[in-house]
Amino acid sequence: MVTLSVLDQSPIRKGGTAAEAIANTIALARHAERLGYSRYWLAEHHNTSSFAGSAPEVLIGAVAAATSRIRVGSGGVMLPHYSPLKVAECFRVLETLYPGRIDLGLGRAPGGDMRTTRALQPGPQAYDVGVFPQQVELLAQFLEDSQGLAGEAGGFPTDHPYVGLHATPRGPGMPDLWMLGSGGDGAIIAAQFGMAYCFAHFINQDAGTQPLELYRRNFRASRHLSSPRGSLAVSVTVAETEEEAKRISASRNLWVMQLLQNRAGPFPSIEEALAYPYTDQDRAMLRTIEQRGITGAPEQVRGRLLAMGEAHGVDDFVVLTITYDQKDRERSYELLAETMVSKTV
């Protein structure tokens, strides 16, 4: 049984606004719930005119309030920017408001440039990326303690400086913990702490199947997960025909090209992308960009997605679709759900 979920970066289109992008996020979440998608994840990006999702913990609350069944979570919280206790408390509040529906996906990428990273740090010195595993461990301990699993002493040894500290509000539920990564480091950390792992194929397709293989090979059972749980985050664009899907994806492809050239801004229109004066070097880059995702008619996308899942050993896909027009994005998710569910059940 294939599981489909959504990764939403709340893209801002050229000529549009951040408010429109967030309204589109809410509308798409409702649409995804009606279509039967399992989870709806919000991404974190900073200091950018391309995406409105700088605070996933805030958007999660808005999306969960606008829906009733779909799980909602972060894809992900960039933990090196933050205190593990503060993140634990944010998600304890969300779990209290929407019990049994919250996911906490973690990442260690900055989600922005280095100047932005420095501006986000809470004091004169930011967390070094080398302490990321310790941050993950602290976060898990705070969450488990607040669920009442670790007793009054919390999840810490008796001589730990944080013994007796609790992430509040305490309660019986706990968010599902996920590690998001585009390489082997995140996979190893997820395995070490017995967390679910989502490999960001749309960022690093060149890594092949190695991250998920590393994850499964090194997995240690935890209190909440007894066996490996892997997922693939994939860029997908579906339309009624392959020609139409390629036309729609031209906007995203131009944006990715400009991102790689350090010129990214709001997402361009399809017309601008089709009329863009590409150089030979640009066209070579575009051919590489087109290989980063799956674009086509429903049957084409279904075949490629299932083959990718078989190669990676997963049947759980988190789908990222960015189009200039909201109606094209909603239709893409609709066609994907129809072809994957009706043909694989």
ROSE-456208 format. One record per residue (C-alpha): residue number from 1; residue in one letter; chain; x, y, z. Coordinates in steps of 0.5 Angstrom, whole numbers. Layout:
N
+------+------+-------+-------+-------+-------+
| resi | resn | chain |     x |     y |     z |
+------+------+-------+-------+-------+-------+
|  NUM |    A |     A |     X |     Y |     Z |
...
+------+------+-------+-------+-------+-------+
***
This chain:
345
+------+------+-------+-------+-------+-------+
| resi | resn | chain |     x |     y |     z |
+------+------+-------+-------+-------+-------+
|    1 |    M |     A |     0 |     0 |     0 |
|    2 |    V |     A |     3 |     7 |    -2 |
|    3 |    T |     A |     3 |    12 |     3 |
|    4 |    L |     A |     3 |    19 |     0 |
|    5 |    S |     A |     4 |    26 |     4 |
|    6 |    V |     A |     5 |    33 |     2 |
|    7 |    L |     A |    12 |    38 |     3 |
|    8 |    D |     A |    10 |    45 |     2 |
|    9 |    Q |     A |    15 |    50 |     2 |
|   10 |    S |     A |     9 |    56 |     1 |
|   11 |    P |     A |    12 |    59 |    -5 |
|   12 |    I |     A |    11 |    66 |    -7 |
|   13 |    R |     A |    10 |    67 |   -14 |
|   14 |    K |     A |    12 |    73 |   -18 |
|   15 |    G |     A |     7 |    78 |   -18 |
|   16 |    G |     A |     4 |    75 |   -12 |
|   17 |    T |     A |     5 |    76 |    -4 |
|   18 |    A |     A |     7 |    72 |     2 |
|   19 |    A |     A |     0 |    73 |     4 |
|   20 |    E |     A |    -3 |    69 |    -2 |
|   21 |    A |     A |     2 |    64 |    -1 |
|   22 |    I |     A |     0 |    62 |     6 |
|   23 |    A |     A |    -7 |    62 |     4 |
|   24 |    N |     A |    -5 |    58 |    -2 |
|   25 |    T |     A |    -2 |    53 |     3 |
|   26 |    I |     A |    -8 |    53 |     7 |
|   27 |    A |     A |   -12 |    51 |     1 |
|   28 |    L |     A |    -8 |    46 |    -1 |
|   29 |    A |     A |    -8 |    43 |     6 |
|   30 |    R |     A |   -15 |    42 |     5 |
|   31 |    H |     A |   -15 |    39 |    -2 |
|   32 |    A |     A |   -10 |    34 |     0 |
|   33 |    E |     A |   -14 |    32 |     6 |
|   34 |    R |     A |   -20 |    31 |     2 |
|   35 |    L |     A |   -16 |    27 |    -3 |
|   36 |    G |     A |   -13 |    22 |     3 |
|   37 |    Y |     A |    -6 |    25 |     3 |
|   38 |    S |     A |    -3 |    22 |    10 |
|   39 |    R |     A |     1 |    28 |    12 |
|   40 |    Y |     A |     2 |    35 |    11 |
|   41 |    W |     A |     9 |    38 |    12 |
|   42 |    L |     A |    11 |    45 |    12 |
|   43 |    A |     A |    18 |    47 |    11 |
|   44 |    E |     A |    23 |    52 |    14 |
|   45 |    H |     A |    27 |    58 |    10 |
|   46 |    H |     A |    30 |    64 |    12 |
|   47 |    N |     A |    31 |    71 |     9 |
|   48 |    T |     A |    28 |    69 |     2 |
|   49 |    S |     A |    23 |    72 |    -3 |
|   50 |    S |     A |    22 |    65 |    -6 |
|   51 |    F |     A |    18 |    62 |     0 |
|   52 |    A |     A |    13 |    65 |     6 |
|   53 |    G |     A |    15 |    59 |    10 |
|   54 |    S |     A |    20 |    62 |    15 |
|   55 |    A |     A |    16 |    59 |    22 |
|   56 |    P |     A |    13 |    52 |    21 |
|   57 |    E |     A |    11 |    51 |    28 |
|   58 |    V |     A |     6 |    57 |    27 |
|   59 |    L |     A |     4 |    55 |    20 |
|   60 |    I |     A |     3 |    48 |    23 |
|   61 |    G |     A |    -2 |    51 |    28 |
|   62 |    A |     A |    -6 |    54 |    22 |
|   63 |    V |     A |    -6 |    48 |    18 |
|   64 |    A |     A |    -8 |    44 |    23 |
|   65 |    A |     A |   -14 |    48 |    25 |
|   66 |    A |     A |   -16 |    49 |    18 |
|   67 |    T |     A |   -16 |    41 |    17 |
|   68 |    S |     A |   -19 |    35 |    21 |
|   69 |    R |     A |   -16 |    29 |    20 |
|   70 |    I |     A |    -9 |    30 |    16 |
|   71 |    R |     A |    -3 |    29 |    20 |
|   72 |    V |     A |     1 |    36 |    20 |
|   73 |    G |     A |     8 |    37 |    22 |
|   74 |    S |     A |    15 |    40 |    20 |
|   75 |    G |     A |    19 |    39 |    14 |
|   76 |    G |     A |    23 |    41 |    18 |
|   77 |    V |     A |    25 |    45 |    24 |
|   78 |    M |     A |    32 |    47 |    23 |
|   79 |    L |     A |    35 |    45 |    30 |
|   80 |    P |     A |    42 |    48 |    30 |
|   81 |    H |     A |    38 |    55 |    30 |
|   82 |    Y |     A |    34 |    53 |    37 |
|   83 |    S |     A |    34 |    51 |    44 |
|   84 |    P |     A |    32 |    43 |    44 |
|   85 |    L |     A |    27 |    45 |    50 |
|   86 |    K |     A |    24 |    51 |    46 |
|   87 |    V |     A |    23 |    46 |    40 |
|   88 |    A |     A |    20 |    41 |    45 |
|   89 |    E |     A |    15 |    46 |    48 |
|   90 |    C |     A |    13 |    49 |    42 |
|   91 |    F |     A |    11 |    42 |    39 |
|   92 |    R |     A |     8 |    40 |    46 |
|   93 |    V |     A |     3 |    46 |    45 |
|   94 |    L |     A |     1 |    43 |    38 |
|   95 |    E |     A |     0 |    36 |    41 |
|   96 |    T |     A |    -4 |    39 |    46 |
|   97 |    L |     A |    -8 |    43 |    41 |
|   98 |    Y |     A |    -9 |    37 |    36 |
|   99 |    P |     A |    -7 |    30 |    39 |
|  100 |    G |     A |    -5 |    25 |    35 |
|  101 |    R |     A |    -4 |    29 |    29 |
|  102 |    I |     A |     3 |    33 |    30 |
|  103 |    D |     A |    10 |    31 |    27 |
|  104 |    L |     A |    16 |    34 |    28 |
|  105 |    G |     A |    21 |    33 |    23 |
|  106 |    L |     A |    28 |    35 |    24 |
|  107 |    G |     A |    34 |    38 |    20 |
|  108 |    R |     A |    41 |    41 |    21 |
|  109 |    A |     A |    41 |    45 |    14 |
|  110 |    P |     A |    41 |    52 |    16 |
|  111 |    G |     A |    35 |    54 |    11 |
|  112 |    G |     A |    38 |    60 |     9 |
|  113 |    D |     A |    45 |    64 |     8 |
|  114 |    M |     A |    51 |    64 |    13 |
|  115 |    R |     A |    49 |    72 |    15 |
|  116 |    T |     A |    42 |    69 |    16 |
|  117 |    T |     A |    44 |    64 |    20 |
|  118 |    R |     A |    48 |    68 |    25 |
|  119 |    A |     A |    43 |    73 |    26 |
|  120 |    L |     A |    38 |    67 |    28 |
|  121 |    Q |     A |    43 |    65 |    33 |
|  122 |    P |     A |    40 |    66 |    40 |
|  123 |    G |     A |    47 |    69 |    43 |
|  124 |    P |     A |    54 |    71 |    42 |
|  125 |    Q |     A |    55 |    64 |    39 |
|  126 |    A |     A |    51 |    59 |    35 |
|  127 |    Y |     A |    50 |    52 |    36 |
|  128 |    D |     A |    56 |    48 |    32 |
|  129 |    V |     A |    53 |    43 |    27 |
|  130 |    G |     A |    58 |    38 |    31 |
|  131 |    V |     A |    53 |    38 |    37 |
|  132 |    F |     A |    47 |    37 |    33 |
|  133 |    P |     A |    46 |    29 |    35 |
|  134 |    Q |     A |    46 |    32 |    42 |
|  135 |    Q |     A |    41 |    37 |    41 |
|  136 |    V |     A |    37 |    31 |    38 |
|  137 |    E |     A |    38 |    27 |    44 |
|  138 |    L |     A |    36 |    33 |    49 |
|  139 |    L |     A |    30 |    34 |    45 |
|  140 |    A |     A |    28 |    27 |    45 |
|  141 |    Q |     A |    29 |    27 |    52 |
|  142 |    F |     A |    25 |    33 |    54 |
|  143 |    L |     A |    19 |    30 |    49 |
|  144 |    E |     A |    19 |    23 |    52 |
|  145 |    D |     A |    19 |    26 |    59 |
|  146 |    S |     A |    13 |    31 |    58 |
|  147 |    Q |     A |     9 |    25 |    55 |
|  148 |    G |     A |    10 |    22 |    62 |
|  149 |    L |     A |    15 |    16 |    60 |
|  150 |    A |     A |    21 |    17 |    64 |
|  151 |    G |     A |    18 |    19 |    71 |
|  152 |    E |     A |    19 |    25 |    75 |
|  153 |    A |     A |    26 |    25 |    74 |
|  154 |    G |     A |    25 |    26 |    66 |
|  155 |    G |     A |    29 |    23 |    61 |
|  156 |    F |     A |    36 |    25 |    64 |
|  157 |    P |     A |    41 |    21 |    69 |
|  158 |    T |     A |    41 |    24 |    76 |
|  159 |    D |     A |    47 |    28 |    75 |
|  160 |    H |     A |    45 |    31 |    69 |
|  161 |    P |     A |    44 |    39 |    70 |
|  162 |    Y |     A |    37 |    39 |    67 |
|  163 |    V |     A |    34 |    33 |    71 |
|  164 |    G |     A |    27 |    35 |    74 |
|  165 |    L |     A |    26 |    40 |    68 |
|  166 |    H |     A |    20 |    39 |    64 |
|  167 |    A |     A |    18 |    41 |    57 |
|  168 |    T |     A |    11 |    44 |    58 |
|  169 |    P |     A |     5 |    43 |    58 |
|  170 |    R |     A |     6 |    35 |    59 |
|  171 |    G |     A |     1 |    30 |    57 |
|  172 |    P |     A |     0 |    23 |    54 |
|  173 |    G |     A |     1 |    24 |    47 |
|  174 |    M |     A |     8 |    26 |    43 |
|  175 |    P |     A |     9 |    28 |    36 |
|  176 |    D |     A |    12 |    23 |    31 |
|  177 |    L |     A |    19 |    24 |    31 |
|  178 |    W |     A |    23 |    24 |    24 |
|  179 |    M |     A |    30 |    26 |    21 |
|  180 |    L |     A |    30 |    29 |    15 |
|  181 |    G |     A |    37 |    29 |    11 |
|  182 |    S |     A |    40 |    29 |     4 |
|  183 |    G |     A |    46 |    25 |     6 |
|  184 |    G |     A |    49 |    20 |    10 |
|  185 |    D |     A |    50 |    24 |    16 |
|  186 |    G |     A |    42 |    25 |    18 |
|  187 |    A |     A |    41 |    18 |    16 |
|  188 |    I |     A |    46 |    15 |    21 |
|  189 |    I |     A |    43 |    20 |    27 |
|  190 |    A |     A |    36 |    18 |    25 |
|  191 |    A |     A |    38 |    10 |    26 |
|  192 |    Q |     A |    42 |    12 |    32 |
|  193 |    F |     A |    36 |    15 |    36 |
|  194 |    G |     A |    31 |    10 |    33 |
|  195 |    M |     A |    27 |    16 |    29 |
|  196 |    A |     A |    24 |    15 |    22 |
|  197 |    Y |     A |    28 |    18 |    17 |
|  198 |    C |     A |    26 |    22 |    10 |
|  199 |    F |     A |    31 |    22 |     5 |
|  200 |    A |     A |    31 |    29 |     1 |
|  201 |    H |     A |    31 |    26 |    -6 |
|  202 |    F |     A |    29 |    32 |    -9 |
|  203 |    I |     A |    35 |    36 |    -6 |
|  204 |    N |     A |    41 |    30 |    -7 |
|  205 |    Q |     A |    39 |    25 |   -12 |
|  206 |    D |     A |    46 |    24 |   -14 |
|  207 |    A |     A |    46 |    20 |    -7 |
|  208 |    G |     A |    42 |    14 |   -10 |
|  209 |    T |     A |    40 |     9 |    -5 |
|  210 |    Q |     A |    46 |    10 |     0 |
|  211 |    P |     A |    42 |    14 |     5 |
|  212 |    L |     A |    37 |     9 |     6 |
|  213 |    E |     A |    41 |     3 |     6 |
|  214 |    L |     A |    46 |     7 |    12 |
|  215 |    Y |     A |    39 |     8 |    16 |
|  216 |    R |     A |    37 |     1 |    16 |
|  217 |    R |     A |    43 |    -2 |    17 |
|  218 |    N |     A |    45 |     2 |    23 |
|  219 |    F |     A |    38 |     3 |    26 |
|  220 |    R |     A |    37 |     2 |    33 |
|  221 |    A |     A |    30 |     0 |    36 |
|  222 |    S |     A |    27 |     6 |    41 |
|  223 |    R |     A |    21 |     7 |    45 |
|  224 |    H |     A |    17 |     9 |    40 |
|  225 |    L |     A |    20 |     6 |    34 |
|  226 |    S |     A |    22 |    -2 |    34 |
|  227 |    S |     A |    24 |    -2 |    26 |
|  228 |    P |     A |    26 |     2 |    21 |
|  229 |    R |     A |    21 |     7 |    18 |
|  230 |    G |     A |    24 |    10 |    11 |
|  231 |    S |     A |    21 |    15 |     6 |
|  232 |    L |     A |    23 |    19 |     0 |
|  233 |    A |     A |    21 |    27 |    -1 |
|  234 |    V |     A |    21 |    27 |    -9 |
|  235 |    S |     A |    19 |    33 |   -13 |
|  236 |    V |     A |    13 |    31 |   -18 |
|  237 |    T |     A |     9 |    35 |   -23 |
|  238 |    V |     A |     3 |    31 |   -26 |
|  239 |    A |     A |    -2 |    34 |   -31 |
|  240 |    E |     A |    -6 |    30 |   -36 |
|  241 |    T |     A |    -1 |    30 |   -42 |
|  242 |    E |     A |     7 |    30 |   -41 |
|  243 |    E |     A |     7 |    36 |   -46 |
|  244 |    E |     A |     3 |    40 |   -41 |
|  245 |    A |     A |     7 |    37 |   -35 |
|  246 |    K |     A |    13 |    40 |   -38 |
|  247 |    R |     A |    10 |    46 |   -40 |
|  248 |    I |     A |     8 |    47 |   -32 |
|  249 |    S |     A |    14 |    45 |   -30 |
|  250 |    A |     A |    18 |    51 |   -34 |
|  251 |    S |     A |    17 |    56 |   -28 |
|  252 |    R |     A |    20 |    52 |   -23 |
|  253 |    N |     A |    26 |    49 |   -27 |
|  254 |    L |     A |    28 |    57 |   -29 |
|  255 |    W |     A |    27 |    58 |   -21 |
|  256 |    V |     A |    32 |    53 |   -20 |
|  257 |    M |     A |    37 |    55 |   -25 |
|  258 |    Q |     A |    37 |    62 |   -22 |
|  259 |    L |     A |    37 |    59 |   -15 |
|  260 |    L |     A |    44 |    56 |   -17 |
|  261 |    Q |     A |    46 |    62 |   -20 |
|  262 |    N |     A |    45 |    66 |   -14 |
|  263 |    R |     A |    39 |    70 |   -17 |
|  264 |    A |     A |    33 |    67 |   -14 |
|  265 |    G |     A |    27 |    71 |   -13 |
|  266 |    P |     A |    19 |    70 |   -13 |
|  267 |    F |     A |    17 |    64 |   -18 |
|  268 |    P |     A |    17 |    66 |   -25 |
|  269 |    S |     A |    10 |    65 |   -29 |
|  270 |    I |     A |    10 |    60 |   -35 |
|  271 |    E |     A |    10 |    65 |   -40 |
|  272 |    E |     A |    16 |    68 |   -37 |
|  273 |    A |     A |    20 |    61 |   -37 |
|  274 |    L |     A |    18 |    59 |   -44 |
|  275 |    A |     A |    20 |    66 |   -47 |
|  276 |    Y |     A |    27 |    66 |   -43 |
|  277 |    P |     A |    33 |    67 |   -47 |
|  278 |    Y |     A |    37 |    61 |   -45 |
|  279 |    T |     A |    44 |    61 |   -47 |
|  280 |    D |     A |    47 |    54 |   -49 |
|  281 |    Q |     A |    50 |    53 |   -41 |
|  282 |    D |     A |    43 |    55 |   -39 |
|  283 |    R |     A |    40 |    49 |   -43 |
|  284 |    A |     A |    45 |    44 |   -40 |
|  285 |    M |     A |    44 |    46 |   -33 |
|  286 |    L |     A |    36 |    46 |   -35 |
|  287 |    R |     A |    37 |    38 |   -37 |
|  288 |    T |     A |    40 |    37 |   -31 |
|  289 |    I |     A |    35 |    40 |   -27 |
|  290 |    E |     A |    29 |    36 |   -30 |
|  291 |    Q |     A |    33 |    30 |   -28 |
|  292 |    R |     A |    32 |    32 |   -21 |
|  293 |    G |     A |    24 |    30 |   -21 |
|  294 |    I |     A |    19 |    27 |   -24 |
|  295 |    T |     A |    15 |    30 |   -29 |
|  296 |    G |     A |     9 |    27 |   -34 |
|  297 |    A |     A |     2 |    24 |   -35 |
|  298 |    P |     A |    -1 |    20 |   -29 |
|  299 |    E |     A |     2 |    13 |   -32 |
|  300 |    Q |     A |     9 |    16 |   -33 |
|  301 |    V |     A |     9 |    19 |   -26 |
|  302 |    R |     A |     6 |    13 |   -23 |
|  303 |    G |     A |    11 |     8 |   -26 |
|  304 |    R |     A |    17 |    12 |   -25 |
|  305 |    L |     A |    15 |    13 |   -17 |
|  306 |    L |     A |    14 |     6 |   -16 |
|  307 |    A |     A |    21 |     4 |   -19 |
|  308 |    M |     A |    24 |     9 |   -15 |
|  309 |    G |     A |    21 |     7 |    -9 |
|  310 |    E |     A |    23 |    -1 |   -10 |
|  311 |    A |     A |    30 |     2 |   -11 |
|  312 |    H |     A |    30 |     5 |    -5 |
|  313 |    G |     A |    26 |     0 |    -1 |
|  314 |    V |     A |    20 |     5 |     1 |
|  315 |    D |     A |    13 |     6 |    -1 |
|  316 |    D |     A |    12 |    12 |     3 |
|  317 |    F |     A |    13 |    19 |    -1 |
|  318 |    V |     A |    13 |    26 |     1 |
|  319 |    V |     A |    11 |    30 |    -5 |
|  320 |    L |     A |    14 |    37 |    -7 |
|  321 |    T |     A |    10 |    40 |   -12 |
|  322 |    I |     A |    11 |    47 |   -14 |
|  323 |    T |     A |     7 |    51 |   -20 |
|  324 |    Y |     A |     6 |    58 |   -22 |
|  325 |    D |     A |    -1 |    57 |   -21 |
|  326 |    Q |     A |    -5 |    54 |   -15 |
|  327 |    K |     A |   -10 |    51 |   -20 |
|  328 |    D |     A |    -4 |    47 |   -23 |
|  329 |    R |     A |    -1 |    45 |   -16 |
|  330 |    E |     A |    -8 |    42 |   -14 |
|  331 |    R |     A |    -9 |    39 |   -20 |
|  332 |    S |     A |    -2 |    35 |   -20 |
|  333 |    Y |     A |    -4 |    33 |   -13 |
|  334 |    E |     A |   -10 |    30 |   -15 |
|  335 |    L |     A |    -8 |    26 |   -21 |
|  336 |    L |     A |    -2 |    23 |   -17 |
|  337 |    A |     A |    -7 |    21 |   -12 |
|  338 |    E |     A |   -12 |    18 |   -17 |
|  339 |    T |     A |    -7 |    14 |   -21 |
|  340 |    M |     A |    -3 |    12 |   -14 |
|  341 |    V |     A |    -9 |    10 |   -10 |
|  342 |    S |     A |   -13 |     7 |   -16 |
|  343 |    K |     A |    -8 |     3 |   -19 |
|  344 |    T |     A |    -4 |     0 |   -13 |
|  345 |    V |     A |    -9 |    -2 |    -8 |
+------+------+-------+-------+-------+-------+
***
